[in-house]
Amino acid sequence: MNKIAALANRVPVTALLLTLTLTTTACSRFNSNGGLSLWGIAILVLDVLALIDVFRQPWSLGKKILWVAIIWFLPVLGLILYYLMAGRGKSNLT
């Protein structure tokens, strides 16, 4: 029952990330001149924030490396997976 409650708490973040995913897949991350588009910058900022959050967690080094790899190689999907399935607890720095 606690797992269902924990997943229910993540629904708003998931809905936001799903909306962002659908929006970003409809257009390119790069402009015609090769520069990042607004959505590309938003994904980059969210990925960096997620990576910082990974390093703040009291996990083993292996688990941190795994989540960093997932977020790094799958920028949009990695964000969604991280916020849905990471099982984040309190960070060390709070």
Secondary structure, DSSP 8 states (H G I E B T S, - for coil): -HHHHHHHHTHHHHHHHHHHHHHHHTS-SB-TTS-B-HHHHHHHHHHHHHHHHHHHS---HHHHHHHHHHHHHSHHHHHHHHHHHS-----TT-
